[in-house]
């Protein structure tokens, strides 16, 4: 008897349907065809043990499993349940009449229990696209799958429960999640708040501008000055995720296997802070079986690179294209996978190897030229993509001893959202441009017109401070954002002057 069950294979952050055909014939043996990897081939042993522990008779016949399409490689242990139910249907121990109405996925333990799998959200989306009635997954993945509307989701504990479900001998409780209510309830949770940061008002202002315009920023200052503390609070002042952005972000984290049992939607912007020993593949994604990297896990959120010059040069260079295109393409012999990577880069670094160049009280012990060499570890093209450079100085003890809390993230976020609303209206006719940092040169000329006074200020800044030519457009975009924070239609001279102060590392005098 031939029985078909259905699962899905993950490609990038999407899923494609896999048809599992099981046939039982006289003889002995067990074989899986259809380009399975080692984990899929090993499912035979897990299934046999699960049958025995669940009181199902192991077939004494020749079992052939075909996984179509046969030219698509099948990877991982998530097909265990799909194959097991197909075998039980083929030998008549499970009613096969309704198997084609469900997508069935799950890893089997030797005792027949179901273990969580990766990529359940894109699998559920694919099931709904195919107009399936429902999806059966391990109980630990049920809430994640249930955020997909118009699809019945059943979270099973073990193989016997699934078999009884198809035989009508038992019901599996349907998992229901109110996606919009779940999303709304999680929007306001932020672990870190700017109210906890004393002093550093100039740096806070710089980060507010970065959030308002979607600009990349780098903080440079001595150890202990608060760079990491400030960076961790960036997601709290960014505009809340939209439901669409939340689904996009959740899909990526689902494929990476980072969703917990209690999770359904990721409603808070991601914050990823990889260590400086990270490899280029781990940062951008890839590998033998391509997986999303840190820049994709930071999609719609913040990527924080602490101790920037300590990262390997090759690792930093692979950031350049994703920062411009807001996606990363992984090419393999048989496929090309695109992962979204629209993130805000926040970087931090010491000003020199000893960490105390320009420190108000501690003397720098670095030899001549060491500061320039240290900064030179970060390439010019990468620094060109960072709009805001801000020097962070230690907070005086007098400010640390002050009672009370500083301005909170909620108040800052209100101003950021107001500025973003202006930009949304401004760029509504430009698909793919959502904030000032994403403006092309043409849009910069159109929306960043300067008065004669402002042109004079720019010329003086370029000549007197030794600013590079590549800083010109960056300064204009930042000035546009500062004007948006004041709801000003025009860029004023003081907007431009403030933007110029945020190009510290472009000055020829830095490190001399």
N, C-alpha and C positions, 0 to 999 in steps of 0.2 A: 504493500500500500504506500502511495506517495502522499506526503503531507507537507504543506508549506507553512512556515512561520516567518515573522518579519522582525528585523532589527534595524540598526543604523550604524553607519561608519562615519567617523568625524573627519572632515577635511577642512583644515583651517579652523574657522569658528562656525562652520555650518555642518550639516549632516546630510547624508544621502542614504536612501533606503537599501537595505541588504535583504534579499530573499533567501531564506534558509530552507532548502529542499531536502527532505529526509525520506529515504526509501529503505525498506527492509525486505530481504530476499533470503532464500535458503542458503545455508552455509555458515561460516563463522568469520568474524573480523569486524574491524571498525576503522573507517577511513573518512577523512575530511578533505575535500578538494575545493578549489576556488581561491587559490593564493592565500592560504592562512599562514600566520606567523607561528612561532614556537608556542606562544601562550595559547593560541587557539587550538593547535594540535594537541596540547596537553589537556584540553578540556575533557577528553575521553576518560582519563583517570578520575578527575573530579566528579564527573557525571556518574560513573559506575559506583563510586563510594556513596554519593548522595542518594542514588536509587536504593542501595542496600540499607542505609540508615533511615530512609523514608518509607521502607517496606514496599518498594516497587521491585518487581522481578526484573533482573538484568536480562535483556534479550539474548537468547542463545542463537542468534541469526547474524547474517551479514548486514551491517548497517553502513550505508553510504550517505554522507552529508555533503551537499553541494551548496556553496555560498556564492550567490550571484549578485552583481556582475563579477564574472570570474577574473577579469583583468584588474580589479581593484583590490589592493592588498588589505586583508582583514587583520587587525592588530588588537591585542589585549584579551582579557578574560571576560569581557562584558557579554560575550555571546554564549556563555555557559547555559544560562536559563533558556535562551532562544532555542539552542540545539536540544536541550533536555526535554522541553515540552514537545518539540517536533518528534523526537524518538518515541515519547509516550503516546503521542497521537498516532504514529505509524503502527504501533503494536496494539492499538485499541484500548490502552489504559486511560486515555484522555479523550473526551469528545472533541473531535477536530472540526466540528461544524462552524464554530465562531472564531477560530484561530486567526483567520485572515482579517478580522476587524480590529485587531490589537497589535501594537508594537510591544515586544517582550524583550527586556534586557536585564541582565544582572549577573554578577559573579557568584558561583556556588562554592560554599565551603564543603569539606569532606562530610560534614554532618547534615548537609542539605540546606543549611542556612544561607541567606542572601547577604552579600556584602556590597557596600556602595561602589558606584562606578563613576567615571568622569564623563562630562559632556552631556548630562541629562537634559539641560535646557534646550540646546540645539536639536537633540533627538526628539523632544516633545514638540518643538516647532515644526519639524519635518513631518511628524505624525499628523499634526493638524492640517498641514498643507496637503497631505494625501487623503484627507477626509476620513481618517481612522476614527472609530468610536472611542477608543481609549488607549492608554499606555500602562503597562505593568512593569514596575521597577522596584528595586529594594526600598524598604520603608525609610531608610536614611536619606533617600533621594526624592521622596514623594513631594515634599513642600517645594523643592526647587522646580519640579516638573509642573506643579499645580498652578504656577503663575501664568501658564498658557491657557487662555480662555477657550471655551467651546471644545474641551477635551476632557474625557473622564480619566482621572489619575488614580491608580491603585498602588499603594505601597505594601508589598508583601514581605513577610518575615522569612519564609522558607519555601522550598520546592513543593512540598505537600499542599501548602495553602493555595498555591497557584493552580496545581492540578485539580484540587477540590473546587476551585472557583469555576473552571471550565466544565467540570462535571456537574455543576449545580449543587454540590454537596455542602458548600460553605460560601459565605460572602466575605469579600475583602472590603473593609471600610473605605469608602471613597474619600480621597483627600481634596479638600476645597480651600482655596486661598482667595480672599478678596484682594486682588492685585493692587487696586488703587488705594484701598484703605491701608494695606500693608505698607505701601510706598509712602503715603502721607504720614503714617505714624513714625517712620524711621528717618524722615527728612531732617529733623531738628537735632539729632544726636551728634555731638562732636566731643571727642575726648579732651581736646586741648583748646584753650581759649586765650586770646591775646590779653585778657584782663589779668592773667597771671604773670605777664612780662612787665617788669618795672624798668622805667627809662626807655632808651632806644627809640625815642619818638621819631627821629629822622629815618631810621631803618623801617619802622612800622609804616611810615608814610610811603616809602619806596615800595614796600610790598603791597600796599593798598593800590598803588598805581599799577603794579605788575598784574594784580588780580583784575583790576578794572579793564585793562586793555589786553589781557592774555599774553603779556610780555614775559619772556625768559629773563631771569635775574641771577646775578652772582653776588654773594656777600664775601667780603675779604676782611679779615680781622684776626687778632691774636687768639690763642686758646682760651676758652672760658668766657668769651665775650657774649655768648648767647646765640650764635649762628644757627645751631641745630634746633635750639628751643624755638626760635622764631620760624624756622622752616616748617616744623611740625604743625604749626598753627595755620598754615596757608589754606588747607582745605576748608577750614571754618569760615573764611571770608570770601571764598569763591561763590558764585551763584549756585543755588541748589540744583541738583541734577533734574532734568526733565524725565518723564517716564520712559521716553524713547532712549535717552542716554543711559538710564539705569538698566534697561534690558540689554543694550549693547555691552555694557560693562559686565553685567552678570554672565552673559554668554561667554565672554573671554575667560572669566574666572572659573566658570563651569568646566570649560575645555581643559583648563590647567589643573583641575581637581582641587581647587581651593575653597569650594563651598562646604560649609558645615551642615550638620543634620538640621539645625534649627534655622538655617538661612533660607530665605526665599528670594528676595531681591536685594541687590546692593544699592542702597539709597544715599550713601555718603560718598563723596568723591574719593577715589583711591589715593593713597600716599605710599609710594614705593621708595625705599632707601637702600639700594644694593651696596654691599661692601666694595671697597676699591680693588679687591682681588678678583672681581667678577670677570668672566671671559666675555669675548665679543658675542659668542653664540648665546650665552645666558642672558645678555643684555637685549639683543635684538630679536632673539628667537631662532629656531632651527633645530639642528641635530639630525640624527639618522631618521627618527620619527618626529617630524617638525612639530614643535610646541611653541606657544607664544612666550616671548621674553619679557623682561622687566618693563620695557618701554610700552608694550601692549597691555601689560597688567596695570600700567599707569594711565591707560586711555581714559580720557575725560577727567583726569586728575592731575596729580603732581608727581614728578620724578625728581627726587632729591639726591644729588651727588655730593656727598661730603668729602673733604680732602681731595678736591678735583685734580690737582697735579699728580696725585699718587696713583690715579688710574692709568693703566697702560695706554700708550698713545694709540695703538690700533683699536682699543675699545672705544675711546672718545671719538675717533674719526668715523666710526660706523654710525654715529648719531646724526651726522650732518644731513644725509638725505631724508631720514624720517622726520627730522625737525622741520624741514621745508614742505614735504609732501603729506605729512600727518598719517602716513601708513608705511609699512615695511613689507617688501616682497621677498619671499623665500623661494628660490628656484631649485628644483630637483630634476633628475633626468626625465621622469614621467609626469611631473606636475609642477605647477607654480601656485603658491599659496600667498594670499594677501592677508596681513593682520592689521587692524586699525591701530594707530599710534598717535592720536591727537592728545598730547600731554603738554603741561607747562613745566619747563625745566627750571629748577631752583638749585643753584650750585653754591658751595661754600669752600673757602680755602684760607690757609694761613698766608700772610703776606710774604713770608720768606721761610727758609728751612728751619730757623730757630723759632720763628713765629712772632717775633717782637719788633719787626720793622714798623716805624711810625707809632710805636706804643708811647703813651704819654709819660710813663714812669719807668719802664724797663728798657734797658739799652739793648739794641740788636747786636749780636755777636757774629753775624755772618760776614765773611770776607767780601772784598769789593767785587761787584758784578754778580754775586750770588742771587740777589733778588731778581735781577733780570733773567738769569738762567732758570730760576724756579718758575717764574711766570711763563717762560718760553716753553715749558712742558705742555702747555695748553696751546694748540695751534691757532693761528690767526683766523682761519676760516670758521672754526668753531666759536671763537670769541666774537666773531662778526654776527653770529646768530643769537647772541645774548644782548638784549636791549639795555638792561639796567645794571650798572656796576655801583655797588654801595660799600663804603668803608664802615666797618663796625668797630667801635671803640668800647673798652670795658666800661661797665656801669659804676659810677662812684658809689662808695659806701653810703653816703648821705641819702642817695636815692633808694638804695636797697632797704634802708631803715625806715622809709616813709610808710605811714599807715595807709590803709585803703587800697583799692584796686584800680588799675588803669582802665581805659576804655575797652569794652568787651568786643569780641568778634562779631556779635550780632549787629552792633551799631555800624561797624566798618562794612559789614556785608550789605547793609541797606544802601550805603553810598555806592558800593561796587555794582549792585544790581541796577541802580538808577543810571549809572554810566553805561552799563551793558545794554540797557533798554534803548538808549540813544543810538548806540552802535548797531543794534538789531534793525532799527528803522533806517539807519543810514545805508546799510549794506543789503537791504531786502531785495534789491535787484541784481545782486552779485552772488550767485550760488557758490558755496564753499568758503565764503568769507563771512565770519561771524563776529570778529573783533578787530581792533586796530592793528594788533601785531600781525595779522594775516593780510594786511593790505599789500597789493602789488605796487610797483613803482608808479604805474599809471594812476591808481587810486590814491596814492600818497600825494601826487601832484594835484589831484582834483580836490581832495578834502583837507589838505594841509597848506593852504595858500598863506603866504607871509606878507605882512605889510613892509614898507620900506624900512621902518625901524627894526623889525625883526630880521630882515635880511642883513642889516648892518651888524646886529648882534651875532648872527651866525658867522659872518666873515671874520669878525674880531675873535670869536671863539676858536675858529679853525686855525687862525694864524697865531694867536697869543698862547693858546694851550697846547698847540701841536697835535690837535685831534686828527685822526685819520679820515680820509675821504669816505670810507665805508660807514663812518659814524653818522654821516649827514642824514640819510633817510631814517635811521634809527631814532635820532633825536627828534625829528619831525613827528614820527608816530607816537613817541612818548609824550611830546608836547600836546598832541591831539587828545591823548587820553587824559592828561591833566586838565585840559579845557573841558572835556566831557564831565569830569568829576565836579566841575563848577557849573555845568549846564551852559557853557559859553559856546556860542556858535562860531566864534573866531578864536584863533590862537593869539593870545596877547604876549607882550614882551616878557612878562614875568613867568608865563607858562614855559616859554622857550628857555629862559635862564635857569629855571629849576631842572628842566630836562637835560641841559648841558652839564649840570653838576653830577648827573648820574652816569658819566662816561669816564670815570677815574682811570681805568686801565688803558684807555686809548691815549693818555697823555704821554708825551715823550719824556717828561721829567720823572715818571714813575720809576722808582727803584734806583734813582741816581743820587 
